[in-house]
Amino acid sequence: MTMQDTRYRVEHETRYVYAAPVSQSWQLARLTPRQLPWQQLLACAIQIDPPPDERHEAPDSFGNTVTHFGLLRSHRVLRVRMTCEVDVAPRPDPADAPPLAWEAVREAVSAPGGPHDLMAARMCEPTRLLPLSDAAYRYGHASLTPGRDWLEALLDLTSRIHAEFEFDPDATTVSTSVDEVLVQRRGVCQDFAHLMIACIRAHGLPARYVSGYLLTDPPPGAPRLMGVDASHAWVAAYAPGHGWVEFDPTNNQLADSRYITLGWGADFADAGPLRGVILGSGQQELHVSVSVIPI
């Protein structure tokens, strides 16, 4: 840890309460923070109650650590608690890279054998949650104007989403489409990340969904940031010379040392902290508690 690094303790608890007994539960947890050039994972523990009958860890195709577990006996409550300590260092300033028109990024990424990150071409493709959208293209094109610098255009897109959409945790669900968000003009961090990714990909540029945490305690005198008290989501976009640069449209800023990365993928389905299936009937209640504490 250097003088510029920040060390955090993260506590993330998810609790499902079922109205009727569940006989089986199979879950995938992406709750282990990634090791990155600017992020060092010091310790991580995932506790599951009731203790699972089956459990193992393996990397997925994006390099995220996934904890697979199954409960094969009746239960009414499932509790998953992750605690970790992580050091986060300042990231390189993307403004230090030479200017590059966004069309040049598109050409470089699409060129066979071009000098780009192997993940970049994959992150240009539509997905089930993020199909090609004419509406997203039109919205994004107001920022991605001909010949504009790639970084300048994406910072403008970040700012527009922040200014023109209202943060509203009751407005959407995990299945709300980008086109619906564009009509409603409200949503949560997941929706704003999906919207920005759809706008970028509609122009032939790579972008991916990032899941993690944002420091919940603002500096003295600073406003409290939205998207806290739960896992957070933001966007990473790629350009030669820049690498992957991370933008947060929910809070209109670049990701910095307040951001702790869990994982990434093409969309929420690839990087959500916890998802699975159960065998049972009746309603369920979901309770999530997250604390990010500088230490």
N, C-alpha and C positions, 0 to 999 in steps of 0.2 A: 504494500500500500504506500503510495506517494503522498506528498503534502496536498496534491490536487485531487486525489481520489476521495470518494465518499463511500463510507461503509453503511450498509443498510441491513436491518433485520426485517424480514417479511413474514407475516402470519396471514394465511389464507385458509379460511374454514368454509366448507360447503356442507349444508345439511339438508337432506331430503326427508320429509315426514310424510308417510303414506297413510291415507285414510283406511285402507285395508291391507292385510298382510301381503307382502311381495314374496313369492316363492323362490325367484332367482333374479339376479342382477349381474349384468356384464358391463363394465365401464372401461373407458380409456381416459387417462388423466395426463394432460400435458402441463405439469406443474413443476418441472425441474428447470430452473433458469439455465440458459445457454452459456457456454464458455465462448467469449468473444474477445477480439483484440482490446476492447475498452471495458470488458466486464469479466470479472473473475468470480466464479462460484466457490465459496469457501466451505460451505456445509449445507446439506439439504436433507430433510426427513419428511416422509409422507406417511401419516398415520391413518389407518382405515378402521372404522368401527361400525358393525361387527368385523372382526378379523376375516379377511377373505379366504376362501377355500383354495383359490388359485391366484397366483400373482407372479408377474415377471416384467422386466423392463427391456426395452429394445428401441433403437432409433427408427424413426420413420424415414420416408424418402427425402424429407427436407433436412434431416439431421437433428430434429427435435427428439428429446428423450421422452418416451411414452411409457407410462406405467399401466399395464393391462391387469385387470383383476376381475374376479368373479365370486359372487356369493351364491351358494347352492342350497341355502336353507332359509326358512321363513324369517322375515324381519319387517319391522314397521318404520325404522329410522336407519338412514345411511349417513354417516359422518366421515368426511374426508378433510384432513387437516395437514397443510403443508407449512413448514417453517424452514427458513433458510437465512444464511448470511451471504452477502455479496458485496464486492467492491466494484464501483463504477467510476471510470475515469472520464475526463473530458474527451469529446470526439473531435476529429479534424474539422476545421471550418470549411464547408463546401465552397464558400466564396473564394478560397485560395486557389481553386482549380481554374484553368483557362476557360473563358466563355465558350459555349458550344450551342449552336442552334438545335432546337429539338428535332428538326428533320434529319440532322446529321446523326443524332442518336438512333433514330429509327433505321436509318440506312446501315449503321454499324452493327446493330443488333440483328438485322435481317440478313446480312451478308453471310454466305456459307463460309464457315471457318473463320469468321471475323474475330477480332481481338476483344471478346467480351466474356463476361462471367457466364459459365455454362448454364446457370439458373435463369439468366436474363431472358432468353428466347422462350423458355417454358412459361415465364410470367407475363407473356404477351397474350396468351391464349384465353378464350372465354371459358367459364366453368358453369356448372349447374346453378350455383347461386348468383353468378355474375355473367350472364349471357351478353352478347353484343347488344348494345342499346343505342338507338338513334338519338334518344333524348339525352343520354349521357354524353354522346359525341357533341351535340349542339351546346350543352352546358359547358363542357370542357373547352370547346373551340374559342370561347370568349377570352380564355387565358392563353391557349396554345395558338396564337396568331402566327401567320407566316413569318419565318425568319427569327422569331423571338428566342432569346437565350433560354435553354432548358431549365436552369435553376430559377431564373426570374419568372418564367411561366408557371412553374409548379408552386412557387411561393405565392404567386397571385391567386392560383386556384385554391390553395390552402386558406388564404385570407377571405376569399369570396364565400367558400362553404361556411366558414366560421361566422361571417357577417349575415348571410342570407338564410341560414337554417337555425331553428331554435332547438336547444337541448331540452328534450322532453322524454323522460323514461317511460311514460305511459302511452306514447304515440305509436310505437312499433313493436313487433315481435321478431324472433330470430328468422322468420320466413318472409318478412317484409322485403319487397323487391326494390331495386334502385329506382325504377320508374315511379313506384308509389312514393318513395321518399322525395323525389323531385316534385311531385304534386303536392304532398303534405307540407313540405318545407320544415320538417321537424323530425327528431329522432335522437339516437344516442351515438356513442363513439363508434360502435360497430357499423351503424348505418352510414356515418360520415366517412369512415374508412372505406367501406364498400363503394360509396359514391365516387370518391376520389380515384380509387383504383379503376373503376369502370370508365371514368373520363380519360384516364391516362392510357389504358389499353385500347380504347376506341380509336386512338391516334397512332396505334402501332408501337407503343412504348411499354417497357416492362415495369410492372409494379406488383408488390406483394403485400399481404396482410400481416401485421405484426401484433402479437398478443403479449401483454405484460402488465406492468404496474407503473403508476405515477405517484411520486411523493405526495402524501396527503397534507403535510404540514407546510403551509406557505411561509416564506421568510417574513420577518416582522414588517408590517405595513403593506404587504402585498396581498392582492385578492386571492381568495380560495379558487383553485382551478376546478373546472367541471370534469366529470368523468372519473372522479376518485371514489373511494369507499367501495370499490369493486375492481375486478380486473379491467384493464384499459386496452384500447386498440388504436393503432395508428398505421401509417403507410410507409413503406420503403420503395423508392424508385431508383432505377439504375441508369447511369450514363458513363461511358468511357471517360477516364480521367477523374471521375468523381467516385466511382464505385456505387455502393448502395447508400443513399441519403434518406433519412427518415423524417417525415413530415407529420404533424399532428393537426388535422383540420378541426378537431373539437376545440382546441385551445389556441389555434393560430400561431404555431411555433414549430421550430425544428426540435427533434428529440435531443436531449442533452443528458447531463449526469443525474437528472432527477428520474430518468426512465430506466426501468429494469425489464429486460427482455426475457420472456418465457420461451417463445417460439414464433415461427412464421410459416406461411403457406400461401396458397393461391387465394384463399378466402377463409371466412370464419370456420368452415367445416374442417379445414386442415389444421387449425391452430387454436380452437377453443379450449379453455382449461380443462373442462370435464364434459364428457358426453357418453351416452350408453343406452342400453335397452333393459327393460324389466319385464318379468312375467308376473302379471297380477292385474287387478282391476281397481277402479276407484280413483279419486283425486289425489294429488300430491302437492305439498307446499315446499318451496325452495327458499332457503335462507343462506345468504352469503355475507361473510364478514371479512374485510381485508384491512390490515394495518401495515404501513410502510414507515419504518422508524429509523432515522439516522442514529448511528451508534459510534 
